[in-house]
Amino acid sequence: MKNYHINTKCIQEGYAPKNGESRVLPIYQSTTYKYDSSEHVGKLFDLEEEGFFYTRLANPTVDCVERKIAALEGGIGAMCTSSGQAASLIAILNICGSGDHMISSAAIYGGTTNLFAVTLKKLGVEVTFVDPEASEEELQKAFKENTKLIFAETLANPALVVTDIEKFATIAHKNGVPLIIDNTFATPINCRPFEFGADIVVHSTSKYMDGHAVALGGVIVDSGNFDWDNGKFPGLSTPDESYHGMIYTQACGRSAYIVKARVQLMRDLGSSPSPNSAFLLNLGLETLHLRMERHCSNALTVAKWLEANDKIAWVNYPGLKSNKYYNLAQKYMPNGTCGVISFGVKGGREAAVKLMDNLKLAAIVVHVADARTSVLHPASTTHRQLTDEQLVSAGVAPDLIRMSIGIEYVEDIITDIEQALEQL
């Protein structure tokens, strides 16, 4: 592909039909592929030839979507997964094992907090959660000899903390480890973390990338910029006896990380997306640039309206000039952040619940970041497993309402909130 603008890449990248082939990306609904010789299949397994031999590892439909997302993020390769949680898990297990340590921002999605603090702990991976606003000197204190990575979200769900990516990247690289950024809320349309020093990006593609709440999915994108041969990552720089003794850094060069994730982790964990889900994801990606513009403009309009309403206790949206993260948002996301707003209603938790129950256009759903406006009370739903201390660290107040602003006519969204407030 030519070096098209990212808006054009949303539509054109990944799939290039030849003469007489389908103009639209086809669904290759097949688990297997036929070849004329055993030798050819053997070369596929040895990574000497490109191709497909089993859909758990790779599929033509999924492959095209992976190529598109890698191009959007500016990476050298990507691997789609069955969910965003699977993407985060594989991204970490690809370089962390029992006895290792990782650092994570405390301001992340509640489900990811549970993954790190509970499940990874059972697997022998120790996690230290840090304040995303901590100085480099304070962050340095969290490092240990066996630390293998730092993890953070571009925009925290639902606290909307904006991560200082360059600060986290600087301290990570100073200690010889990669920075993994979850870029779900910003999407590559509004932020490209690799340009600020991140090494790996993950997404829950179920959110804005899909955009219509029809298909679960996740993706891992490799920048190709990190030096995995620095002595800290033997899984990449020494022979993998489970895969022909391959040394990924030698055999795959800059693609070592993403190749290992596929041929070792996806092979063993099997968290692969269906071809049909990939097809639906691609349809969403084709309009991502258009939808993000409307999500962000609508959200900013609603946030300003809420900020001026005397029934609202507080509003948190990084696009507001009054927001503590406004300057960071302008640095990393000058064209807009996302469509998610968090706010509190005067009257606390009880008033928040009543407001939500009175909304007509906005629906109460356990989802976020699709075309339709929706609301949720995280403290009693997505973050209900967290302790009060963890809730505070994650920036989730008891009265916090997370509102995902859709792409409807913005005055209709405001009218819906207004009529619900009038019933308090």
JOPE-V790811 format. One line per field, one symbol per residue. ss: DSSP state (H for helix, E for strand, - for the rest). phi: phi as a letter, one per 20 degrees, with the letter a starting at -180 (. if undefined). burial: I if it has 16 or more other ideal C-beta (glycine too) atoms within 10 Angstrom, else O. Layout:
ss=???
phi=???
burial=???
//
This chain:
ss=-----HHHHHHH-------------------------HHHHHHHH--------------HHHHHHHHHHHHHH---EEEEE--HHHHHHHHHH-------EEEEE----HHHHHHHHHHHHH---EEEEE-----HHHHH------EEEEEEE-E------E--HHHHHHHHHH---EEEEE----HHHH--HHHH---EEEEE-------------EEEEE-----------HHHH--EHHH--E-HHHHHHHHHHHHHHHHHHHHHH-----HHHHHHHHHHH--HHHHHHHHHHHHHHHHHHHH----EEEEE---------HHHHHHH-------EEEEEE--HHHHHHHHHHH----EE---------EEE-HHH-------HHHHHH-------EEEE-----HHHHHHHHHHHH---
phi=.feffgfffgeefnccfegnegfegfeeebecbecebffffffffemecerccaffeabgffgffffffgffeneeabcfcfafffffffgeffccbgneccdcgfecggffgfgffdffffeneecdecffeffgfffgfefcfdfdaccbdgcfddflfefegfffffffffdmcedddedgffmffdbdgffdofdcccbeffefffncldbfrbbdddfmdeefeenecffddcgefeclmfdffeedlfegffffgefdffgeemeeefgfffffffffffdgffffffgffffffffffffeefeefaccbfffffffdgfffffecfepdadeccbcdfomgfffffgffefdffdeceabmcfefbcbdgfdcfdffefgfffffemdegefdedefedfffffffffffffffef
burial=OOOOOIOOIIOOIIIOOOOOOOOOIOIIOOOOIOOOOOOOIOOIOOIOOOOIOOIOIIIIIIIIIIIIIIIIIIIIIIIIIIIIIIIIIIIIIIIIOOOIIIIIIIIIIIIIIIIIOOOIOOOOIIIIIIOIIIOOOOIOOIIOOOIIIIIIIIIIIIIIIIIIIIIIIIIIIOIOIIIIIIIIIIIIIIIIIIOIIIIIIIIIIIIIIIIOIOIIIIIIIIIIOIIIOOOIIOIIIOOIOOIOOIOIIOIIOIIIIIIIIIIIIIOOIOIIIIIOIIIIIIOIIIIIIOIIIIIIIIIIIIIIIIIOIOIIOOIIIIIIOOIOIIOIIOOIIOOIIIIIIIIIIOOOIOIIIOIIOIIOIIOOOOOIIIIIIIIIIIIOOIIOOIOOOIIOIIIIIOIIIIIIIIIIOIOOIIOIIOOIIOOO
//
